[in-house]
Each structure stands twice: as structure tokens, then as C-alpha cells.
Amino acid sequence: MHKGRLKGADFLTLTPLTGADLEALLEEAIRLKSDGEKGYKPLAGKVIGLVFEKPSTRTRVSFEVAIHRLGGQVLALTDRDLQLGRGETVEDTARVLSRYLDGLVVRTFGQDRLEALRAASTVPVINALTDQSHPCQALADMITILEYKGTLQGLKLAYIGDGNNVAHSLMRACTKLGLDIVVATPSGHEPDADVVAECGPYAEYSGGSLTLTDSPEEAAAGADVIYTDVWVSMGQPESQAETLEHFEEFRVDGKLVSLASEDVMVMHCLPAHRGEEISAEVIDGSHSAVWDQAENRLHAQVALLGAIFG
């Protein structure tokens, strides 16, 4: 990684990072996971604010534990604790919090909301999820694949489901790191066109590829990794019944997994709706990497926080 590229920087998407930057961050996460932090305390004396306008299990717990392990303290704030965008503007909230805190980890709705907060903040801002991207999840995903497969270059990852924030960040990560990602979605649920266009040059440079399809079977055929997510993202207005109708053929079950490579790993960023986007037999089966993937949220965030505040 270019020395100091992330030091003191914001982390809003994977866009500013090169494939080499990501590789170095993944390697550091795996090293710290293996060796332990061993007195590594880059957050000693620092207080990091967790601003969560959306509820969370893995993101909040993994960030809190990572911050404590690195010697820092946490101030957790939900939408009930703040006046973000209501009595007070997002920008004014950011200006005030910057005077008290050393960094902000933000889980919110629109990416523009995060950008507005970042623009007014004088401390680093980390994206803990927006409706458009989930870069910390993608870091944990790449760590997990690297641990299982020993490499990333040339692997085929099939993402099956909704073209949502998780899909966007996976597309960026895969095309920067040389994977072939196939995104299978129902018509009308494709990933954002601007993210698709953004990933084209990344794939050309890394040797990876990005393919869009409406066939989950095409995506799963020969895949080294099958990845899915919930069909209704948090806060989306579409009714559950309508979504189920659109996605019935996109369930990751034993039949779909049988089309993939013999040693395929199955991933899900959780929470999972068993029997909807993924069957219980698959998430609990021998191909599932879901629980290691969830653990790696912690290790990804330890490496990321160390790079920004170290």
C-alpha cells in the first residue's frame, strides 16, 4: 500500500483504493488475525463515535470490539440520540461531533447524506453502510475468500439476488482484485449503471471481469464462490410479497449450489432469511463460509482502523 494513503483519510467507498492497496490491507488483516494485536494500540487516547441511523448487529459489535482492541473508546449514537437532518442539519452535527471525537463510523441511508457529513467533518469518516455501498463488508468478504482459496486472481464469484449496496461494493472489490464476478438479478433489480461503468476499467487493469445476467444458473455454473444477500434491503419500500415473487428463482439452494465447482464456498453477509434467499441446508452445510465471513468483519475493521489512525 502506498505509504500513508489511508492515514487520516476517509473511507466512504472502495473507489479511491487500488488493487494493490486492497491487497495490502487484506494481508495486514490476516496478519493481525493470526498474530494478535500484541500491544498494537493506534487508537490509544482516542474516542471514536459510532453514528448509527440504521440498526446493526455485526457492524456495531465488530467496530466496538475492534476499537477497544486497538486501545480506543467508543461513543455509540443512534438516531434517537441525535438531531441529524431534523432539528439540526447533517453538516452542523458533523462540525460539532468533530470537535469532540477523533473519528466517525457512520451507518446511514443515502450516500449523499454520508458525503455531506464527511464534507463538514474535520476527522476521518468511515462508511459502516449506506443504501449505495458497504465497503467494510467487502473487505471482510475478500479476506474470507483469500483464507479459503489462497488466492483471489481468476476466481469466479457468483452474486445472486438484488443489485444492492453489498453487490456494488463486491463489484468494486472483485474487479480491482482480478476476480470474475457474475451478478445475477431479476429484471429491474440490476446494480446501478454508474457502478457498472466504474468497474469496467478496474477489470481491464486487473484481468478480472464483470458480467450481468438474469440467470442464476448461468452465474452459478462453475463458480468458486456463491454469494447472496436478503431480497429486501433495510428501509426499502417494496412490499415483501412483491419481492418474493420477483426473486423466487434466485434462491441459493442445494440445486443451485450443485452447478458450482466441487469446492465452492457459499457466502451471505447476514442477517439471513432462511428459506427465502438461502436455504437452511446450504447456510448450515459443508460449503458455507458464512460464520468465518461474519468473524472477519472484526479483523477487517482492526486493519482498517489501524491504517487510518496508526
C-alpha positions as CSV (number, residue, x, y, z in Angstrom):
1,M,0.0,0.0,0.0
2,H,1.2,3.5,-0.8
3,K,2.6,4.7,2.5
4,G,0.1,7.0,4.2
5,R,-2.6,6.6,1.6
6,L,-5.2,5.8,4.2
7,K,-3.6,7.6,7.2
8,G,-6.0,10.2,8.3
9,A,-8.3,9.5,5.3
10,D,-12.0,9.0,5.0
11,F,-13.2,5.5,3.9
12,L,-16.5,6.1,2.1
13,T,-16.2,3.6,-0.8
14,L,-13.5,1.3,-2.3
15,T,-13.3,3.6,-5.3
16,P,-10.1,5.6,-4.2
17,L,-8.1,2.4,-3.4
18,T,-6.1,0.5,-6.0
19,G,-6.0,-3.3,-6.2
20,A,-2.5,-3.1,-4.5
21,D,-3.9,-1.0,-1.7
22,L,-6.6,-3.6,-1.1
23,E,-4.2,-6.5,-1.2
24,A,-2.0,-4.9,1.4
25,L,-5.0,-4.2,3.6
26,L,-6.2,-7.8,3.3
27,E,-2.7,-9.1,4.1
28,E,-2.5,-6.9,7.2
29,A,-5.9,-8.0,8.4
30,I,-4.9,-11.7,8.1
31,R,-1.5,-11.0,9.8
32,L,-3.2,-9.2,12.7
33,K,-5.8,-12.0,13.0
34,S,-3.0,-14.6,13.1
35,D,-0.5,-12.8,15.4
36,G,-2.9,-10.9,17.6
37,E,-2.6,-7.2,18.2
38,K,0.2,-7.7,20.8
39,G,0.3,-4.2,22.2
40,Y,-0.7,-2.5,18.9
41,K,-2.7,0.4,20.2
42,P,-3.1,3.1,17.4
43,L,-6.3,4.3,19.0
44,A,-4.9,4.9,22.5
45,G,-6.3,8.1,23.9
46,K,-8.9,8.4,21.0
47,V,-12.7,8.3,21.1
48,I,-14.5,7.1,18.0
49,G,-18.1,7.9,17.5
50,L,-20.5,5.3,16.1
51,V,-23.3,7.1,14.4
52,F,-26.0,4.6,13.5
53,E,-29.2,5.8,11.9
54,K,-29.9,2.1,10.9
55,P,-29.9,-0.8,13.4
56,S,-27.0,-3.2,13.3
57,T,-25.6,-6.4,14.9
58,R,-22.4,-7.4,13.2
59,T,-21.3,-3.9,12.2
60,R,-21.8,-2.3,15.6
61,V,-20.3,-5.1,17.6
62,S,-17.3,-5.7,15.3
63,F,-16.4,-2.0,15.3
64,E,-16.8,-1.6,19.1
65,V,-14.6,-4.6,19.7
66,A,-12.0,-3.5,17.1
67,I,-11.8,0.0,18.6
68,H,-11.4,-1.4,22.2
69,R,-8.7,-3.9,21.0
70,L,-6.8,-1.0,19.4
71,G,-6.9,1.0,22.7
72,G,-9.7,3.4,21.9
73,Q,-13.0,4.3,23.4
74,V,-16.4,4.2,21.7
75,L,-19.3,6.6,21.9
76,A,-22.3,4.9,20.3
77,L,-25.1,7.3,19.0
78,T,-28.3,6.3,17.3
79,D,-30.9,8.4,15.6
80,R,-32.7,8.8,18.9
81,D,-29.6,10.5,20.4
82,L,-29.0,13.0,17.6
83,Q,-30.9,15.6,15.6
84,L,-29.3,14.6,12.3
85,G,-31.3,16.1,9.5
86,R,-34.2,17.1,11.8
87,G,-33.8,20.0,14.1
88,E,-30.1,20.3,13.1
89,T,-28.5,19.9,9.7
90,V,-26.2,17.0,8.9
91,E,-23.4,19.5,8.4
92,D,-23.9,21.2,11.7
93,T,-23.9,17.9,13.5
94,A,-20.7,16.9,11.8
95,R,-19.0,20.2,12.8
96,V,-19.9,19.7,16.4
97,L,-19.0,16.0,16.6
98,S,-15.6,16.7,15.0
99,R,-14.8,19.0,18.0
100,Y,-15.4,16.1,20.5
101,L,-14.3,13.0,18.7
102,D,-11.3,11.6,16.8
103,G,-13.3,9.7,14.1
104,L,-16.8,8.9,13.0
105,V,-18.1,5.5,11.9
106,V,-21.5,6.2,10.2
107,R,-24.3,3.8,9.2
108,T,-27.0,5.8,7.3
109,F,-29.3,5.9,4.3
110,G,-28.2,7.8,1.2
111,Q,-24.6,8.0,0.2
112,D,-25.2,11.8,-0.3
113,R,-26.0,12.0,3.4
114,L,-22.7,10.4,4.3
115,E,-20.9,12.7,1.8
116,A,-22.5,15.8,3.4
117,L,-21.4,14.7,6.8
118,R,-17.9,14.0,5.5
119,A,-17.6,17.4,3.8
120,A,-18.3,19.2,7.1
121,S,-16.2,16.9,9.3
122,T,-12.6,17.6,10.3
123,V,-12.0,14.0,11.5
124,P,-11.9,10.7,9.4
125,V,-15.3,9.3,8.4
126,I,-15.8,5.6,7.8
127,N,-18.8,4.2,5.9
128,A,-20.4,1.5,8.0
129,L,-23.2,1.1,5.4
130,T,-25.3,3.3,3.2
131,D,-28.0,2.4,0.7
132,Q,-25.4,2.5,-2.1
133,S,-22.3,0.8,-0.6
134,H,-21.0,-1.4,2.1
135,P,-17.2,-1.3,1.7
136,C,-16.3,-2.7,5.1
137,Q,-18.3,-5.8,4.3
138,A,-16.5,-6.3,1.0
139,L,-13.1,-6.1,2.9
140,A,-14.3,-9.0,5.2
141,D,-15.6,-10.9,2.2
142,M,-12.2,-10.7,0.3
143,I,-10.3,-11.8,3.5
144,T,-12.6,-14.8,3.8
145,I,-12.1,-15.9,0.2
146,L,-8.4,-15.4,0.4
147,E,-8.2,-17.6,3.5
148,Y,-10.3,-20.4,1.9
149,K,-8.8,-20.3,-1.6
150,G,-5.3,-19.0,-1.1
151,T,-5.7,-16.6,-4.0
152,L,-8.2,-14.2,-5.5
153,Q,-7.0,-13.8,-9.0
154,G,-9.0,-15.6,-11.6
155,L,-11.7,-16.9,-9.2
156,K,-15.3,-16.8,-10.3
157,L,-17.7,-15.2,-7.8
158,A,-21.5,-15.5,-8.5
159,Y,-23.5,-12.9,-6.7
160,I,-27.2,-13.9,-6.8
161,G,-30.0,-11.7,-5.7
162,D,-30.6,-7.9,-5.5
163,G,-28.2,-5.4,-7.1
164,N,-27.9,-3.6,-3.8
165,N,-25.2,-1.9,-1.7
166,V,-23.4,-5.2,-1.0
167,A,-23.4,-6.1,-4.7
168,H,-21.9,-2.6,-5.5
169,S,-19.0,-3.0,-3.1
170,L,-18.4,-6.6,-4.1
171,M,-18.2,-5.5,-7.8
172,R,-15.6,-2.9,-7.0
173,A,-13.6,-5.3,-4.8
174,C,-13.7,-8.1,-7.3
175,T,-12.8,-6.1,-10.4
176,K,-9.9,-4.4,-8.6
177,L,-8.5,-7.7,-7.3
178,G,-8.8,-9.8,-10.5
179,L,-11.8,-11.9,-9.8
180,D,-14.5,-12.7,-12.4
181,I,-17.8,-11.6,-10.8
182,V,-21.1,-12.5,-12.3
183,V,-24.1,-10.6,-10.9
184,A,-27.4,-12.4,-11.4
185,T,-30.5,-10.3,-10.6
186,P,-34.2,-10.2,-11.7
187,S,-35.1,-7.7,-14.3
188,G,-35.4,-4.3,-12.7
189,H,-33.1,-5.1,-9.8
190,E,-29.8,-4.7,-11.6
191,P,-26.9,-2.9,-9.9
192,D,-26.6,0.9,-10.5
193,A,-25.4,1.6,-14.1
194,D,-22.8,4.1,-12.9
195,V,-21.1,1.5,-10.6
196,V,-21.1,-1.0,-13.5
197,A,-19.4,1.6,-15.7
198,E,-16.9,2.4,-13.0
199,C,-15.9,-1.2,-12.6
200,G,-15.1,-1.7,-16.3
201,P,-11.6,-0.1,-16.2
202,Y,-10.8,-1.8,-12.9
203,A,-11.4,-5.2,-14.6
204,E,-9.3,-4.3,-17.6
205,Y,-6.4,-3.4,-15.4
206,S,-6.6,-6.4,-13.0
207,G,-7.5,-9.1,-15.5
208,G,-10.9,-9.7,-13.9
209,S,-14.3,-9.3,-15.4
210,L,-17.9,-8.2,-14.6
211,T,-20.9,-9.9,-16.2
212,L,-24.6,-9.1,-15.6
213,T,-27.2,-11.7,-16.2
214,D,-30.8,-12.6,-15.2
215,S,-29.9,-16.3,-15.0
216,P,-28.9,-17.6,-11.6
217,E,-27.9,-20.9,-13.2
218,E,-25.5,-19.1,-15.6
219,A,-23.9,-17.3,-12.7
220,A,-23.6,-20.4,-10.5
221,A,-22.1,-22.6,-13.2
222,G,-18.5,-23.5,-12.3
223,A,-18.4,-20.8,-9.6
224,D,-15.8,-20.8,-6.9
225,V,-17.9,-18.6,-4.7
226,I,-21.7,-18.2,-4.5
227,Y,-22.8,-15.1,-2.6
228,T,-26.3,-13.9,-1.7
229,D,-28.0,-11.3,0.5
230,V,-31.5,-10.5,1.6
231,W,-34.0,-9.7,-1.1
232,V,-35.4,-6.6,0.7
233,S,-32.7,-4.3,1.9
234,M,-33.2,-2.3,5.1
235,G,-35.6,0.6,4.7
236,Q,-36.6,-0.3,1.2
237,P,-40.3,0.4,0.5
238,E,-41.1,-2.5,-1.8
239,S,-43.5,-5.0,-0.2
240,Q,-42.2,-8.4,1.0
241,A,-44.8,-10.3,-1.1
242,E,-43.9,-8.5,-4.3
243,T,-40.2,-9.0,-3.8
244,L,-40.7,-12.7,-3.1
245,E,-42.5,-13.0,-6.4
246,H,-39.6,-11.4,-8.3
247,F,-36.9,-13.4,-6.6
248,E,-38.3,-17.0,-6.2
249,E,-35.9,-18.4,-8.9
250,F,-32.9,-16.7,-7.3
251,R,-32.9,-18.7,-4.1
252,V,-29.5,-20.3,-3.2
253,D,-30.4,-23.9,-2.5
254,G,-28.8,-27.3,-3.0
255,K,-29.8,-27.5,-6.6
256,L,-28.1,-24.2,-7.5
257,V,-25.0,-25.0,-5.5
258,S,-24.7,-28.3,-7.3
259,L,-23.9,-26.3,-10.5
260,A,-20.8,-24.7,-9.0
261,S,-17.4,-26.1,-8.5
262,E,-17.0,-29.1,-6.1
263,D,-15.2,-26.9,-3.5
264,V,-17.5,-23.9,-3.9
265,M,-17.8,-21.7,-0.8
266,V,-21.2,-20.1,-0.1
267,M,-21.3,-16.6,1.5
268,H,-24.0,-14.4,3.0
269,C,-23.4,-11.1,4.7
270,L,-26.2,-11.7,7.2
271,P,-28.8,-11.4,8.6
272,A,-30.2,-14.3,6.6
273,H,-33.9,-15.0,5.9
274,R,-33.7,-18.8,5.8
275,G,-35.9,-20.3,3.2
276,E,-36.0,-17.1,1.2
277,E,-32.7,-16.1,-0.4
278,I,-30.9,-19.1,1.0
279,S,-32.0,-22.5,2.2
280,A,-31.2,-23.7,5.7
281,E,-29.4,-26.8,4.2
282,V,-27.0,-24.5,2.4
283,I,-26.2,-21.9,5.1
284,D,-25.6,-24.7,7.6
285,G,-24.0,-27.1,5.1
286,S,-20.4,-28.0,4.4
287,H,-19.9,-25.4,1.7
288,S,-20.9,-22.5,4.0
289,A,-18.3,-19.9,4.9
290,V,-20.8,-17.6,6.5
291,W,-19.6,-17.7,10.1
292,D,-16.0,-17.2,9.2
293,Q,-17.1,-14.4,7.0
294,A,-19.0,-12.8,9.9
295,E,-16.0,-13.1,12.2
296,N,-13.8,-11.4,9.6
297,R,-15.8,-8.2,9.9
298,L,-13.8,-7.7,13.1
299,H,-10.4,-8.4,11.6
300,A,-11.1,-6.2,8.5
301,Q,-12.1,-3.3,10.8
302,V,-9.0,-3.8,13.0
303,A,-6.8,-3.4,9.9
304,L,-8.8,-0.5,8.5
305,L,-8.8,1.4,11.8
306,G,-5.1,0.8,12.2
307,A,-4.4,2.1,8.7
308,I,-6.4,5.3,9.2
309,F,-5.3,6.1,12.8
310,G,-1.9,4.3,13.0
